[in-house]
Amino acid sequence: MLAAAPPPPCTIPAARRAILAAPALRTLRPTLENGGGPDRVICHDLTRDGRGDMAVTIFSGGTAGDTAWVVFRRTAAGGWKLAHAQLHAYKVGLVRRGTDLVESQPIYRRNDPNCCPSGGFEHTRYHWNGTRFVVTRRTHTVHFVP
């Protein structure tokens, strides 16, 4: 009897490899090649299938902060499969709430400097519905509340 393949690591280097291996994420290659790349990694069973998943924010390499985030599902064969991609964001934050993910982005008003968004923060909650991640709630706060 063959032993099961060890689970792939849930690390920044593993995230980088998974991003580069996913054809749908080829638009992130210039970011990874020019000083940006995986920033925050969240390791948790987000899809409730008994296998740990990996959510990753992508650092721009500059003052825009994290500008994208992706989620990979762990495959039975021991690799990573892209489950969700949010490729257009600005200074995005990502936190886990149970098995859900909450994306937070600052709201900039006209003439706001890059340091200081005055429009508060938009929060979007994503939940795995058995097939894909779907938006279940949107909220707005005046101050950042992850």
N, C-alpha and C positions, 0 to 999 in steps of 0.2 A: 504494500500500500504506500502510495506516495504522500509525503507530507504536504500540507497546504502551503501555498506560497506565502511568505511573510508579508504582512500589510506594508504598503509603501509608506515612507515617512511623511509626516505632515510638518514640513519645515519650509523655510524660505528657499533653500536650494531646490527642494522638490517642487515647490510652487513655480519657480522659474522654469524648470524642465517641463512641467505640465503645460505652462503657458506657451512655451516655444513649440511644443509638440501638437498643440491644438490649431488646426487650420483656420478655424473661425476667429482666432485671436491674432492673426498675422498683423493687424493694424497696431498691436502693442509692441511689435518688434523694434521700431525706431526708439520708443521710450526705453526699452530694456537695453538697447545698444548705446544710448546716449546719456547714461547716468541715472536713469530711473529703474524701477523694478518692483518686485514684491515688497510690501512694507509690513502690514499687519496680517498675521495668519491666525485664523480661528479654526481650531480642530474640534469637531463635535459631530455627532450623528444627527445632522440637520434633516435628513430624509427619512429617518425612523426605520431604516432597513437593517439595523444591527451592525452596520459598518460605519466607521468614522469618515466624515466628509471634511473638505478643506475649503474655507472661504478666505479670499485673499484680496487686500486692497493693493492698488498699483500706484506707487509714488511717481510723480511726473519728472522728478529730477530738478525741480525748480520751485518757485514761489506758489505755484498752483496746488501744491500738496498732493494728496491722493486724487487721481482723476478717473479712476475706474475701479471696479471690483468684479470678481468672478467667483464662482463656486464649482468645485470639482467633487463628483461622487467617486467613492472608492469602488472599483470593479471587483467582481468575484475572482478574476484572473490576477489581481494584485497590482493594478495600475490605477490611473485617474482618468475620468471621463468628464468633459465639460457638462455642467448641469444648468448654469446660468451665467450670463455676462451682462454687465452694466458698464458700457464702454465710454459713456459721455457724462462726466461729473466734474465738479470743481470743489476742491477742499472737502471731499466727501469723508465722512466717518462711518464706520460699520461696527455694530455691536451685536452680540447674541442675546436674545431674550428667550429662554427655553430652547425650543428647536427652531425658532424664528430668527430672522436677521432684520435689524433696523438700520436703514441708511439715513444719515443726517447730512444735510447740506445747508450752508449759509445762504441767506437771501440778500443780495446786494441791491441797493437802490441807486438811482442815478447819482453820480459824483461820489459814491462811497469809495474810500481808499481800499486797497487790497487787504489791509490789515483789519479793517473794521466794518463788517457788514452791519447795516442798521435795520435790515428788514426781518431780523429774527432767523429762525431755522425751520426748515421743512424736514419732517421725519416720515419715512415710508417704511412700513412693516411688510416683510415678505415671508410667506409660509409655503412649505412644500405640500402640494395637494395630491400627491401620489404619482404625478406625472411631471410637474414643473413647479417652479417658484412663482407664486401669484401675489399681487398686492392685496393685503387684507385691511390695511388702515393707513390713512394719511393724517398727520397732525402738524400743527404749527405752534412753535413756542417763541417767546420774545428772547429768552436766553437759551444757551445750549443746555439741553437735557438729554443725555444719551439714552 
